[in-house]
Amino acid sequence: MSPKHNKLAEEAKLVTEELVRCAILWHEQWNEALDEASRLYFQENDIPGFLATLDPMHQRLKTAPMTIKEHSFVQTYFADLTDALKFCNAYRIGQDRKELAQAWEIYINVFKRIQGQLRQLTSLDLTYVSPKLKNAKDLSISVPGTYDPAQTDEDIVRISYVDTLLTVISSKQKPRKMQMRGSNGRDYMFLLKGHEDPRQDERVMQLFGLVNAMLAKNEETGRTNLAIQRYSIIALSQNSGLIGWVPNCDTLHTLVKEYREKKKISLSAEHKEMQANAQDLETLPLDQKVQLFNLALAKTSGDDLQKILWLKSPSSEVWFDRRTNYTRSMAVMSMVGYILGLGDRHPSNLMLDRLTGKIVHIDFGDCFEVAMSREKYPEKIPFRLTRMLIKAMEVCGINGNYRHTSERVLGLLRANKDSLLAVLEAFVNDPNINWRLLEVNRQRRNPAEKQDISKMVKDEGLSQESARKIVERIKSKLIGHDFEPEREYNVVEQFNKLVEEATNAENLCQCYVGWCPFW
């Protein structure tokens, strides 16, 4: 390897390793491991599983800390965790459960202290979490997501430096908002995510690229500039990745929350109405759930998003353009999401572009109708089309721009089914996706069965069968045999049936409350 390529490889390795270090701190690794170990020990009574979960963590604790933050963790918790390990080792020798009880007394104390620290985590300084990344200046590697093979060496935008301060976003996984300065003087924003495998999202972006090419090439869809908003996704490891920041966007949850706070309306007004009329919602029969759901809908007008679009537009002309863009982008992703089997479309996974009004989707972890196969709260709808989204389309509702665009996009996808199936078949047969499919199948057969990736990989027959069924399912959607195998629905009939399912109160009332079906 030439000296130039050696330098590139070394820099890429350094940046990747340090970003992974920033994505998941030692505190977070132990928090996650202790949480899983407690589930195995207290709920599953799986002592070997609990010990196997914590053994690698104890081994890692023996390695020398590399940063001030890691030194701080060792100083605070090393003695306690070493004592807990001694009790675990004593159990291995004498099989006395009292030893484990003493170990867990320590582990629980450590867990509570770590959680207290993580709750206060609002920002990270590279000085403390990654001095190597802080000191990395004028690198030869390009800014993630900007490299184009067609570029000349002079045109490549390289990393000048990484901004010292990372903002921790207060969601469950605590992703970090970070910034890099490019050699062109521009700043590039990213979301650094840990605890999740980014490779499936990366594959979905590739599929969106193909769909965008189809939309641009088609005369009718190309004339209206239909396209899915894409962003760069760079996998750093199996459980962390760098995601290009989508500028000028807010999640629907954030927008509705802000609007309701100003209007003095409770954010969970509909859910509170349901709780006030029934003690245990989950155990109710379906007809009573539907009644309660309709009662909750009557509690609010459901025009929050409609008003938000109007109030945030500086003029009626801008509002009209944004509303049109909103409706068309909704239609495109409804149809593409239906073919892909995309689930988990709760209000925090849909964003609204403040400038264009377009809907932007994020988080593509639930593909191929995985959400429909859940043991608890399986989704019954093909895509999100709740009353709040429909009212924002204004007077024509579903039967205006939304219908026109949806039918054109669905027709285009069906006409190009061979190209789509070729890409999706490769997607489905990816080993990373196969593991997910195997897990869903196993949980369906026996939800209590412990999931073991090594066993899943060996179970090739089940893997291939799952992949085959998914490809067949996608194919049936692309030829209109989705609802009745013996009958081929045309595009209009298929669209009507999908809308019927997406807006059916019986389907919506069975969704998890966090999905906000009443919005």
C-alpha positions as CSV (number, residue, x, y, z in Angstrom):
1,M,0.0,0.0,0.0
2,S,1.3,3.4,-0.9
3,P,2.2,6.0,1.8
4,K,-0.8,8.1,0.7
5,H,-3.2,5.2,1.1
6,N,-1.6,4.2,4.4
7,K,-2.3,7.6,5.7
8,L,-6.0,7.5,4.5
9,A,-6.5,4.1,6.2
10,E,-4.9,5.2,9.5
11,E,-7.0,8.4,9.5
12,A,-10.2,6.5,8.7
13,K,-9.5,4.0,11.4
14,L,-8.8,6.7,14.0
15,V,-12.0,8.7,13.1
16,T,-14.2,5.6,13.1
17,E,-12.9,4.3,16.4
18,E,-13.2,7.6,18.1
19,L,-16.7,8.3,16.8
20,V,-17.7,4.9,18.2
21,R,-16.2,5.8,21.5
22,C,-18.2,9.0,21.5
23,A,-21.4,7.3,20.4
24,I,-21.5,4.8,23.4
25,L,-19.7,5.8,26.6
26,W,-18.6,3.2,29.1
27,H,-21.4,4.5,31.3
28,E,-23.9,3.7,28.6
29,Q,-22.4,0.3,27.8
30,W,-22.7,-0.7,31.5
31,N,-26.2,0.7,31.8
32,E,-27.3,-1.3,28.8
33,A,-25.5,-4.5,29.9
34,L,-26.9,-4.3,33.5
35,D,-30.4,-3.6,32.2
36,E,-30.2,-6.8,30.0
37,A,-28.6,-8.8,32.8
38,S,-31.4,-7.9,35.2
39,R,-34.0,-8.9,32.7
40,L,-32.3,-12.3,32.3
41,Y,-31.8,-12.9,36.0
42,F,-35.1,-11.6,37.5
43,Q,-37.6,-12.2,34.7
44,E,-36.1,-15.2,32.8
45,N,-34.3,-16.8,35.8
46,D,-31.4,-17.3,33.3
47,I,-28.3,-17.3,35.5
48,P,-25.8,-18.5,32.7
49,G,-27.3,-15.8,30.4
50,F,-26.9,-13.0,33.0
51,L,-23.3,-14.1,33.7
52,A,-22.4,-14.3,30.0
53,T,-23.8,-10.8,29.5
54,L,-21.6,-9.2,32.1
55,D,-18.4,-11.2,31.6
56,P,-17.3,-9.3,28.5
57,M,-18.0,-6.0,30.3
58,H,-15.8,-7.1,33.3
59,Q,-13.1,-8.1,30.8
60,R,-13.2,-4.7,29.1
61,L,-12.8,-3.0,32.4
62,K,-9.4,-4.6,32.7
63,T,-8.2,-2.6,29.6
64,A,-6.5,0.7,30.2
65,P,-8.9,3.7,30.0
66,M,-8.0,6.0,27.1
67,T,-9.9,9.2,28.0
68,I,-10.6,11.4,31.0
69,K,-14.3,10.2,30.9
70,E,-13.2,6.5,31.0
71,H,-10.7,7.3,33.9
72,S,-13.6,8.8,35.8
73,F,-15.7,5.7,35.3
74,V,-12.9,3.5,36.5
75,Q,-12.3,5.6,39.6
76,T,-16.0,5.7,40.5
77,Y,-17.1,2.1,39.8
78,F,-14.1,-0.2,39.4
79,A,-14.0,-1.2,43.1
80,D,-17.7,-1.9,43.3
81,L,-17.8,-3.9,40.0
82,T,-14.8,-5.9,41.1
83,D,-16.5,-6.8,44.3
84,A,-19.6,-7.9,42.4
85,L,-17.5,-10.0,40.1
86,K,-16.0,-11.8,43.1
87,F,-19.5,-12.8,44.3
88,C,-20.3,-14.0,40.8
89,N,-17.1,-16.1,40.7
90,A,-17.9,-17.5,44.2
91,Y,-21.3,-18.6,42.9
92,R,-19.6,-20.4,40.0
93,I,-17.6,-22.4,42.5
94,G,-20.2,-23.1,45.2
95,Q,-23.5,-22.6,43.3
96,D,-24.9,-20.6,46.3
97,R,-27.6,-18.1,45.2
98,K,-26.8,-15.9,48.2
99,E,-23.6,-15.0,46.5
100,L,-25.6,-13.7,43.5
101,A,-28.0,-11.8,45.8
102,Q,-25.0,-9.9,47.2
103,A,-23.6,-9.3,43.7
104,W,-27.0,-7.9,42.6
105,E,-27.1,-5.6,45.6
106,I,-23.9,-4.0,44.2
107,Y,-25.0,-4.1,40.6
108,I,-28.3,-2.4,41.4
109,N,-26.5,0.4,43.3
110,V,-24.1,0.9,40.4
111,F,-27.0,0.9,37.9
112,K,-28.9,3.6,39.8
113,R,-25.8,5.8,40.1
114,I,-25.0,5.4,36.3
115,Q,-28.6,6.2,35.4
116,G,-28.5,9.4,37.6
117,Q,-25.4,10.5,35.7
118,L,-26.9,9.7,32.3
119,R,-30.0,11.7,33.1
120,Q,-27.8,14.8,33.6
121,L,-25.9,14.2,30.3
122,T,-26.7,17.1,28.0
123,S,-23.4,17.6,26.1
124,L,-20.0,16.0,25.6
125,D,-16.7,17.7,25.2
126,L,-14.1,15.9,23.0
127,T,-11.4,17.0,25.5
128,Y,-12.9,14.5,28.0
129,V,-14.4,11.8,25.7
130,S,-12.0,11.7,22.7
131,P,-8.9,13.9,22.8
132,K,-7.6,12.1,19.7
133,L,-10.6,13.3,17.6
134,K,-10.2,16.8,19.0
135,N,-6.6,16.9,18.0
136,A,-7.2,15.5,14.5
137,K,-6.8,18.5,12.1
138,D,-6.7,18.9,8.3
139,L,-7.3,15.2,7.5
140,S,-7.0,13.6,4.1
141,I,-10.3,11.7,4.4
142,S,-13.5,13.3,3.0
143,V,-16.4,14.6,5.1
144,P,-18.8,11.6,5.5
145,G,-21.5,11.5,2.8
146,T,-19.8,14.0,0.5
147,Y,-17.4,11.8,-1.5
148,D,-18.2,11.4,-5.2
149,P,-15.9,9.0,-7.3
150,A,-16.3,11.4,-10.2
151,Q,-14.6,14.3,-8.3
152,T,-11.1,15.3,-8.9
153,D,-8.7,15.2,-6.0
154,E,-8.9,19.0,-5.6
155,D,-12.7,18.9,-5.4
156,I,-12.9,16.4,-2.5
157,V,-14.2,18.1,0.6
158,R,-11.9,16.8,3.4
159,I,-12.3,17.1,7.2
160,S,-10.6,20.1,8.6
161,Y,-11.6,19.4,12.2
162,V,-14.5,18.1,14.4
163,D,-16.3,20.6,16.6
164,T,-15.3,20.2,20.2
165,L,-18.8,20.2,21.7
166,L,-21.4,17.4,21.0
167,T,-25.0,18.0,22.0
168,V,-26.8,15.0,23.6
169,I,-30.4,14.8,22.4
170,S,-32.7,13.8,25.3
171,S,-34.4,10.7,23.7
172,K,-34.1,7.1,24.7
173,Q,-30.9,6.3,22.9
174,K,-29.3,9.7,23.6
175,P,-27.9,10.4,20.1
176,R,-25.3,13.2,19.7
177,K,-25.6,16.2,17.4
178,M,-22.2,17.0,16.1
179,Q,-20.5,19.2,13.5
180,M,-17.5,18.9,11.2
181,R,-15.8,21.7,9.3
182,G,-15.0,20.9,5.7
183,S,-11.9,22.0,3.8
184,N,-14.3,24.2,1.7
185,G,-15.1,26.3,4.9
186,R,-18.6,24.9,5.3
187,D,-20.0,23.2,8.4
188,Y,-21.6,19.8,8.1
189,M,-24.0,18.6,10.8
190,F,-24.5,14.9,11.7
191,L,-26.4,12.8,14.2
192,L,-24.1,10.3,15.9
193,K,-26.3,7.3,17.0
194,G,-25.4,4.4,19.2
195,H,-27.2,1.3,20.4
196,E,-28.8,0.6,16.9
197,D,-27.6,-1.1,13.7
198,P,-27.6,1.5,11.0
199,R,-27.0,-0.9,8.1
200,Q,-30.7,-1.5,7.3
201,D,-31.3,2.3,7.1
202,E,-28.4,2.5,4.7
203,R,-30.0,-0.2,2.5
204,V,-33.4,1.7,2.5
205,M,-31.6,4.8,1.3
206,Q,-30.2,2.8,-1.6
207,L,-33.8,1.7,-2.5
208,F,-35.0,5.4,-2.2
209,G,-32.3,6.3,-4.7
210,L,-33.7,3.8,-7.2
211,V,-37.2,5.1,-6.7
212,N,-36.1,8.7,-7.1
213,A,-34.4,7.8,-10.4
214,M,-37.7,6.2,-11.6
215,L,-39.7,9.3,-10.5
216,A,-37.3,11.7,-12.3
217,K,-37.3,9.6,-15.5
218,N,-41.1,9.3,-15.8
219,E,-42.6,12.2,-17.7
220,E,-45.6,12.8,-15.4
221,T,-43.9,12.4,-12.0
222,G,-40.8,14.2,-13.2
223,R,-42.8,17.2,-14.1
224,T,-44.0,17.6,-10.5
225,N,-40.5,17.1,-9.1
226,L,-41.6,14.1,-6.9
227,A,-38.7,12.7,-4.9
228,I,-38.1,11.1,-1.5
229,Q,-35.8,13.1,0.8
230,R,-32.6,11.1,1.3
231,Y,-29.7,11.7,3.7
232,S,-26.3,10.1,4.2
233,I,-25.9,7.1,6.5
234,I,-22.4,5.8,7.4
235,A,-22.2,2.6,9.5
236,L,-19.3,2.8,12.0
237,S,-19.9,-0.5,13.7
238,Q,-22.7,-3.0,14.2
239,N,-24.4,-0.8,16.8
240,S,-23.4,2.8,15.8
241,G,-23.5,5.1,12.8
242,L,-23.3,8.6,11.5
243,I,-26.4,10.1,10.0
244,G,-26.5,13.2,7.9
245,W,-28.4,16.0,9.6
246,V,-31.6,17.0,7.8
247,P,-31.7,20.8,8.1
248,N,-34.8,22.9,8.8
249,C,-37.0,20.0,10.0
250,D,-39.1,19.3,13.1
251,T,-40.8,16.1,14.0
252,L,-44.6,16.1,13.9
253,H,-44.5,15.3,17.7
254,T,-42.5,18.4,18.4
255,L,-44.7,20.6,16.2
256,V,-48.0,19.3,17.8
257,K,-46.5,19.7,21.3
258,E,-45.5,23.3,20.7
259,Y,-48.9,24.1,19.1
260,R,-50.9,22.5,21.9
261,E,-48.9,24.2,24.6
262,K,-49.6,27.6,23.1
263,K,-53.3,26.7,22.8
264,K,-53.4,25.3,26.3
265,I,-54.5,21.9,25.0
266,S,-53.2,18.8,26.7
267,L,-50.7,16.9,24.5
268,S,-52.4,13.6,25.5
269,A,-56.0,14.9,25.6
270,E,-57.3,12.0,23.5
271,H,-55.6,9.3,25.5
272,K,-56.7,10.8,28.8
273,E,-60.3,10.7,27.5
274,M,-59.9,7.0,26.7
275,Q,-58.4,6.3,30.2
276,A,-61.2,8.3,31.9
277,N,-63.8,6.0,30.3
278,A,-62.1,2.6,30.8
279,Q,-59.8,1.2,33.4
280,D,-57.9,-1.4,31.3
281,L,-57.9,-0.5,27.6
282,E,-55.9,-3.5,26.6
283,T,-58.4,-6.1,27.8
284,L,-61.5,-4.5,26.1
285,P,-63.2,-6.3,23.2
286,L,-62.6,-4.7,19.8
287,D,-66.1,-3.1,19.5
288,Q,-65.6,-1.3,22.8
289,K,-62.1,-0.2,21.7
290,V,-63.6,1.4,18.6
291,Q,-66.3,3.2,20.7
292,L,-63.6,4.6,23.0
293,F,-61.4,5.5,20.1
294,N,-64.2,7.5,18.4
295,L,-65.0,9.2,21.8
296,A,-61.4,10.2,22.1
297,L,-61.4,11.7,18.5
298,A,-64.4,13.8,19.4
299,K,-62.4,15.4,22.3
300,T,-60.2,17.4,19.9
301,S,-60.6,18.9,16.5
302,G,-57.6,17.1,15.0
303,D,-56.7,20.2,12.9
304,D,-53.3,20.9,14.7
305,L,-51.1,20.2,11.6
306,Q,-53.5,22.1,9.3
307,K,-53.2,25.2,11.6
308,I,-49.4,24.7,12.0
309,L,-48.9,24.8,8.2
310,W,-50.9,28.0,7.9
311,L,-49.4,29.8,10.9
312,K,-45.8,29.0,9.9
313,S,-46.3,30.3,6.3
314,P,-45.4,34.0,5.7
315,S,-48.0,34.4,2.9
316,S,-50.9,32.5,1.3
317,E,-48.8,31.8,-1.8
318,V,-46.1,30.1,0.3
319,W,-48.7,28.2,2.3
320,F,-50.3,26.9,-0.9
321,D,-46.9,25.7,-2.2
322,R,-46.0,24.1,1.1
323,R,-49.4,22.4,1.4
324,T,-49.0,21.0,-2.2
325,N,-45.5,19.7,-1.3
326,Y,-46.7,18.2,1.9
327,T,-49.6,16.3,0.2
328,R,-47.4,15.0,-2.6
329,S,-44.5,13.9,-0.3
330,M,-47.1,12.2,1.9
331,A,-48.4,10.3,-1.1
332,V,-45.0,9.2,-2.4
333,M,-43.9,7.8,0.9
334,S,-47.3,6.2,1.6
335,M,-46.9,4.1,-1.6
336,V,-43.2,3.3,-1.3
337,G,-43.6,2.6,2.5
338,Y,-46.5,0.2,1.6
339,I,-44.4,-1.8,-0.9
340,L,-41.4,-1.9,1.5
341,G,-43.6,-2.9,4.5
342,L,-42.4,0.1,6.5
343,G,-43.9,0.3,10.0
344,D,-43.4,2.2,13.2
345,R,-44.5,5.5,11.6
346,H,-45.2,7.4,14.9
347,P,-45.1,11.2,15.0
348,S,-41.4,11.2,16.1
349,N,-40.4,9.3,12.9
350,L,-42.1,11.8,10.6
351,M,-40.6,15.3,10.1
352,L,-41.9,18.4,8.4
353,D,-39.5,20.6,6.4
354,R,-40.0,24.1,7.6
355,L,-39.1,25.7,4.2
356,T,-40.7,23.4,1.7
357,G,-43.5,21.7,3.7
358,K,-42.4,18.2,2.6
359,I,-42.7,15.2,4.9
360,V,-39.4,13.5,5.7
361,H,-39.3,10.0,7.1
362,I,-36.6,8.8,9.5
363,D,-35.7,5.5,11.3
364,F,-36.3,2.5,9.0
365,G,-35.7,-0.3,11.5
366,D,-39.1,-1.9,10.9
367,C,-39.3,-3.1,7.3
368,F,-41.0,-6.0,5.5
369,E,-44.1,-5.8,7.7
370,V,-42.1,-6.7,10.9
371,A,-44.4,-4.3,12.8
372,M,-47.4,-6.3,11.7
373,S,-45.8,-9.5,13.1
374,R,-45.2,-8.2,16.6
375,E,-46.5,-10.3,19.5
376,K,-47.8,-7.1,21.2
377,Y,-49.5,-4.2,19.5
378,P,-49.1,-5.5,15.9
379,E,-49.8,-2.8,13.3
380,K,-52.8,-3.4,11.1
381,I,-52.4,-0.4,8.8
382,P,-50.3,-0.3,5.6
383,F,-49.1,3.3,6.2
384,R,-49.9,6.3,8.4
385,L,-52.9,8.2,7.2
386,T,-54.5,9.5,10.4
387,R,-57.1,12.3,10.7
388,M,-54.5,15.0,11.5
389,L,-52.5,14.2,8.3
390,I,-55.7,14.2,6.2
391,K,-57.1,17.5,7.5
392,A,-53.7,19.1,6.7
393,M,-54.5,18.3,3.0
394,E,-57.3,20.9,3.2
395,V,-60.6,20.9,1.3
396,C,-60.1,17.9,-1.1
397,G,-58.5,15.7,1.6
398,I,-57.6,12.3,0.2
399,N,-59.4,12.7,-3.1
400,G,-57.3,15.6,-4.4
401,N,-53.5,15.8,-4.9
402,Y,-53.0,12.9,-2.5
403,R,-55.0,10.4,-4.6
404,H,-53.6,11.7,-7.9
405,T,-50.0,11.4,-6.8
406,S,-50.5,8.1,-5.0
407,E,-52.0,6.5,-8.1
408,R,-49.3,7.8,-10.4
409,V,-46.5,6.6,-8.0
410,L,-48.1,3.2,-7.3
411,G,-48.6,2.7,-11.1
412,L,-45.0,3.6,-11.7
413,L,-43.8,1.1,-9.0
414,R,-45.9,-1.6,-10.5
415,A,-44.6,-0.9,-14.0
416,N,-41.0,-1.2,-12.8
417,K,-41.6,-4.2,-10.5
418,D,-38.7,-6.2,-12.0
419,S,-36.1,-3.5,-11.0
420,L,-37.6,-3.1,-7.6
421,L,-37.7,-6.8,-6.9
422,A,-34.1,-7.2,-8.0
423,V,-33.0,-4.6,-5.4
424,L,-35.4,-5.8,-2.7
425,E,-34.4,-9.4,-3.1
426,A,-30.8,-8.5,-2.5
427,F,-31.9,-6.4,0.5
428,V,-33.9,-9.3,2.0
429,N,-31.1,-11.8,1.5
430,D,-28.6,-9.6,3.3
431,P,-27.4,-11.6,6.4
432,N,-28.2,-8.6,8.7
433,I,-31.8,-8.6,7.6
434,N,-32.1,-12.4,7.7
435,W,-31.2,-12.3,11.4
436,R,-34.0,-9.9,12.1
437,L,-36.5,-12.1,10.1
438,L,-35.4,-15.2,12.0
439,E,-35.9,-13.4,15.3
440,V,-39.4,-12.4,14.3
441,N,-40.3,-16.0,13.3
442,R,-38.9,-17.4,16.5
443,Q,-40.8,-14.9,18.7
444,R,-44.0,-15.7,16.8
445,R,-43.5,-19.4,17.6
446,N,-42.3,-19.0,21.2
447,P,-42.0,-15.4,22.5
448,A,-40.2,-16.6,25.7
449,E,-37.5,-18.3,23.7
450,K,-34.1,-16.7,24.3
451,Q,-32.7,-15.1,21.1
452,D,-29.2,-16.3,20.1
453,I,-27.7,-14.9,17.0
454,S,-25.3,-17.8,16.5
455,K,-28.2,-20.2,16.5
456,M,-30.1,-18.0,14.0
457,V,-27.2,-18.0,11.6
458,K,-27.2,-21.8,11.6
459,D,-30.9,-22.0,10.9
460,E,-30.5,-21.4,7.2
461,G,-33.6,-23.2,6.2
462,L,-35.8,-20.8,8.2
463,S,-33.8,-17.9,6.9
464,Q,-34.3,-18.8,3.3
465,E,-38.0,-19.5,3.8
466,S,-38.5,-16.1,5.5
467,A,-36.7,-14.3,2.7
468,R,-38.7,-16.2,0.0
469,K,-42.0,-15.4,1.7
470,I,-41.1,-11.7,1.9
471,V,-40.1,-11.5,-1.7
472,E,-43.4,-13.2,-2.7
473,R,-45.3,-10.8,-0.5
474,I,-43.7,-7.8,-2.2
475,K,-44.3,-9.3,-5.6
476,S,-48.0,-9.8,-4.8
477,K,-48.2,-6.0,-3.9
478,L,-46.6,-5.1,-7.2
479,I,-49.0,-7.1,-9.3
480,G,-52.2,-6.2,-7.3
481,H,-52.7,-9.6,-5.7
482,D,-52.1,-8.3,-2.2
483,F,-55.7,-8.6,-0.9
484,E,-57.1,-11.5,-2.9
485,P,-54.6,-14.0,-4.5
486,E,-57.1,-15.0,-7.2
487,R,-58.0,-11.4,-8.2
488,E,-55.8,-8.7,-9.7
489,Y,-56.7,-5.3,-8.4
490,N,-55.9,-2.4,-10.7
491,V,-54.1,0.7,-9.4
492,V,-57.3,2.6,-8.4
493,E,-58.8,-0.3,-6.7
494,Q,-55.6,-1.1,-4.8
495,F,-55.3,2.5,-3.7
496,N,-58.9,2.6,-2.5
497,K,-58.4,-0.6,-0.5
498,L,-55.2,0.7,1.1
499,V,-56.9,3.9,2.2
500,E,-59.8,2.0,3.6
501,E,-57.4,-0.1,5.7
502,A,-55.2,2.9,6.8
503,T,-58.2,4.9,8.0
504,N,-60.3,2.1,9.5
505,A,-61.0,2.8,13.2
506,E,-60.8,-0.9,14.0
507,N,-57.2,-1.0,12.8
508,L,-56.2,2.3,14.4
509,C,-57.6,1.6,17.8
510,Q,-55.4,-1.5,18.2
511,C,-52.2,0.6,17.7
512,Y,-49.8,1.2,20.6
513,V,-50.7,4.5,22.3
514,G,-47.2,6.0,21.6
515,W,-48.0,5.6,17.9
516,C,-50.7,8.3,18.5
517,P,-53.4,6.9,16.2
518,F,-55.8,9.6,17.4
519,W,-53.6,12.3,15.8
